[in-house]
Each structure stands twice: as structure tokens, then as C-alpha cells.
Amino acid sequence: MPGSAQPMGRGPSQLTFLQHCRYSYTSKRLFLTLSCSADLVQVKRALISVSDKTNLLVLAEALKNANVQVLSTGGTAKALKEAGLPVTDVSDYTGFPEMMDGRVKTLHPKVHGGLLALRGNADHEKACTDHGIDKIDMLVVNLYPFQATVAKGADFDTCIENIDIGGPAMIRGAAKNHPFVTVLTNVDQYAKVIEELNTNKGSTTLKTRRTLAAAAYSHCAAYDSAVSTWFSAQNNEEPAVTTRAYELAFPLKYGCNPHQLPANIYSLHGATLPFKVLNGKVCASPSPSRLFHFFLCPLSFAWCSSHVSQRDAGGYRWRSVAQ
């Protein structure tokens, strides 16, 4: 019978090798129409534009070995060319030069269209064909060093020039289109992606792309938080919205209960932890009872608590008595 039906009682969430399939049952035959990516997506074209060039050549060499075409900008393209690695300037691809002292480099439909185009979508495919847009399957970007510039005591205008515009725009677009695009925002992510490219013949997995997309949004959020806080301070004003960004320092060993994931230790973004692990790996999540024992014993407090799970730590009941 014509119409839409779920084949064999299995919904899209159970089709593990596809994400978001459209399917129809017509004349007793099942047709699967891909409306999103398969788990593995091959990287054919990458755009690299980084301020921190640590391990840039290692990543670029791996992309070369995987037959990936590389687009790049400014200093990144220069570094790749000097190392003898193949690269195409973004300005050659878009047909527009970098302009306005580098403020406008990648803000172009051929860049953002390449990142945002839905593969297999007829309208998007037609737009790419009509406008000469090549799909970009990987984005490697780390942002202008705004926090480091502020920390050095730079003047107002210098700090303003270190507010990245094109980078966050590309990161957000690539992360939104993670079913098809792999987005890297941290040097620490290179090794994992290189390993995956080698294992999967130049492809990345959906799980990795989702993990990287989440990290990309966190990266932009922390960056915007730093800019907002600094800008308000320059005006001697309190920000209309106060945000505070934390970054993962290290995970703890295991959760308090079998069904719980381990807790993690986080530090303020750009700051150091107020303590140091001297020996071994921190076990479980340090329970409030242990932490309060550590901090209160030097103050000659004795106390006791009723145990609850990590999640309910806010519900601990404390009482203290003088020794």
C-alpha cells in the first residue's frame, strides 16, 4: 500500500548505519533515501586556518597521504607551502583576495556554502553546481589568541583586532553540519582524527564528528565569554549576562555507583587548579565528606554527614562541633 511506513517495525533510531533515513514502502519494496550521512564520511577537501601552528605539518602530511585537497589562508598557507605540501589559497578558490587588513578572508558563500551544504539534498546540490561551490569535508581552525593578547597587557585597539570573526562563523557552520563535516578546534584533537583517517581509508565516524562538534561549540562559547567579560570591563560596566567558562582538567577514576559516569575536575578557562595531585590517580569523585575533612581538619572542626549520591551532593546535611 503506498504511503509512509516503518519497515519491519524498526524506526530510524534503530538503523545504526544511517542517521535520519527517509524510507517508504511501495509495492512491497523498501526504498531507503539518504537524507543524511552514513556513519563513515570520506574527507576529500579540508580548509585549514590556524593561529596555533603546533603539529600543523603533521596533520597536513596525513591529509596529503589520504589524498585530501587542502585550502588555506595567510600564514597557514605560507607555512604549508614552505614545507613543500600542496595547498590552494582560499583567495584563489573564492576569486576574492584577502582584504581590509585580513578582516575579510573566509566570509564568502563558496566557503560557507561548502561547509553547510547538505549532501544528497537536491536544492543544495543544485546551488553548489550553479555557483561553483566545492564541498568542504573538514575544517581545522583555532581562533585568534584574544585571551593571550589581553594577558600581555595590549592596548584596546590591539585587543579588538584579535577578536576573531571568520573563525567562529566557520566553526559554527561546520559543527552544525557535522553529519558531513569534521571540525577540529584544538591541536590535541589531531592525533585521534589522523588515526581514524588511517583506519577508515580517509573517513571519519559519526561519533567522532559529533564529539568534535560539541567541542567546537564549547570552544566558541569560552571565546565569546572572554571577549564579553573583557569588553564590559573596558566600559567599567557589569555585563548584561555573566558567563564563566571552565575547561576539563582531568577525569576522576570512577563514579560513586555503577550506573553513574565518573565526575570530572574542571578549572576556570585559562586558569590553573588550586591544588596538585602528588601521587596516583584521584579515585571516585572526591566525596564532600572527604573534601570537607581535608579542608576543615586544619581548622579544628569535627563534622559528620549523611551519604547521598554525587548528583544529590547539594543535599548533604552538615553539622559541626568544636573539638
C-alpha angles and dihedrals in degrees: 000000000000118000141069120310139158109251116239090345093293120129128206092268089065095052096091097181094058135044119217102353122188110215136177133190112217128164090351092299125115119224121189115201115193110229094163138023132296115240093263118053120185117228109227101157131027133186115210123188115155138164093195104059096186109141090355092135092048091056093043091051090052090050090049090053089051091052092245118160110229126213118190147167139227117318093007092057090046092053092049093049092049089054090053094247120143114255139158119215112239088228090060090050096048097036090231124104124230105268146177094044091308095308090120114046111119103016093113135115092239089060100040093037089053090052098042103039113119108229112233094018106127095213093048093046090051092049090052091050095045094049102035094248116164116206116247113212100182134035122193112187136149116181134247108282096255097155092048091049091053091046090056090059096248119175124260097264093049091051091050091053089054093060103108117223109165094042098059090042092056093042093053092047094048092046091049089053094045094135085075107015131066112211123195121190102163134055089227089068096060099083094052093049093045090052090050093049090052093047096045100040096255098326135113128214126245091239091057093045091052092048091050092047091055090048090049093056090047089051092053092044093054090046094050090046091056092048093047094048093048094046093051090049090054088057093046087239136127111245116252089231120027118208130177122199123210129189129208112261098178140322123251121241102257143334126271092247133029093250094052129086117231118272119241137222113235131186130199109275108271093007133102128241117263090231140042130221104234100185140011129347121308108254126225115331105310099255118232088245091060094043093049090047089054094049101034101044093074087053092055095244123145118199145157135207141198110241121240132159125283092258091057095044089119087066096061114132114220132191126176133196131187113254 
